[in-house]
Amino acid sequence: MTRPDPKGWCPGAYRPMMSGDGLVVRVRPMLARLTTEQINGLCDLADRYGSGLIDLTSRANLQIRGVKEHDHEALLQALAELQLLENDPDLEGRRNILMTPLWQAGDDSHVIAQDLMARLADLPPLPAKMGFAIDAGPAPMLQNNSADFRIERDADGHLVLRGDGSANGRPVTRANAVDAILEMAHWFVSTGGNANRRMAAHLDKVTLPADWSNTPPARGRETLRPGANDLGAVYGVGFGQIKARAMRAILAQTKAEAIRVTPWRLFLLEGTKAVEGDDFITDATDPLLQVNACPGAPYCTAASVNTRALARELAGRIDGPLHISGCAKGCASPRKCRTTLVGRGGKFDLVRNGMPWDEPLLTDLSPDTLIDRIGDD
């Protein structure tokens, strides 16, 4: 089966998306980092203009939920005052930059990302969901996260630019990495890539120049886990949703210097030690870390089922990863999973080892009894 058409764009700040609980306004933190003043300010805005909930997305962005349309302009002004928003809506839409969360001031990731942000205007018009992964740590961390242009290292520690979908990349340096990204972006457009929407889909049909795909990247390294880290302490967020009051509380408790966001439903508080609490995941073995669940009904108008209450009930009772999707689009995790429950007409279909839109093994499962049916299939 083919995937139902998703939105052709992601909600941004200037172009929010209407959901069941109001507008979803996406904030792209600069360099995946917010100062304490910025994150506290964002929490205040979530309470003032939204529902008090903040989403941490798979692209390491933050979303304020539940914004009323008549408050949107005031929210934009407040975000700009916090320096969380480009003044130019076009440049803001292009700033889809995924950063390795362990970058340090002056290293290759930091310098290349800053150079790229300074030259966003030089990019050709690209499909809205295309993005960049600046992943130039000792070994890549972001290879399983969504991006189309990837700055990584090879096995010898040299920098490589790799188009997503290609096994190999092109040697670059800190000085010319952004020039190479721009060249690849113009090649993508000139060879009809915009019709294919993403780099990997384009490379299924068009071959990269030979000298752009002759250097394999290094093997990826393990991603972050909750607990102590050299830069501070890492915390998990169940389903990627944070209560503004809980974030303010942990910032006050730890006296964190700043927060770094990641694409793994984890955030890092700089310069702190790990503390226990009920609002965040502090145990790396917590089964909720293996569960993906979209907001579901009533927050999403495409969903007919409550996803997250069921996800909490099933966490730890299902072997392996679990994905609960409010509809067949699979927005929370559009990839294969050992167990996927897909909402349809108030009930669930079961997909094994497939995509949410694949043919289900079982259909019309009641939320109250499906655990027994899943165990029997």
Secondary structure, DSSP 8 states (H G I E B T S, - for coil): -------SS---SSS-EEETTEEEEEE--GGGEEEHHHHHHHHHHHHHHS-SEEEE-TTS-EEEEEE-GGGHHHHHHHHHHTT-S-SSHHHHHH--EEE-TT--TTSHHHHHHHHHHHTGGGS----TT--EEE--SSS-S-TTS--SEEEEEBTTS-EEEEETT-S-BEE--TTTHHHHHHHHHHHHHHTTHHHH-SHHHHHTTS---GGGS-B-B--------SEEETTEEEEE-GGGEEEHHHHHHHHHHHT-SEEEE-TTSEEEEET------SSSB--TT-GGGGEEE---TTT-TT--S--HHHHHHHTTTSSS-EEEESSTT-TT--S-EEEEEEEETTEEEEEEEE-TTS--SEEEE-TTTHHHHHHH-
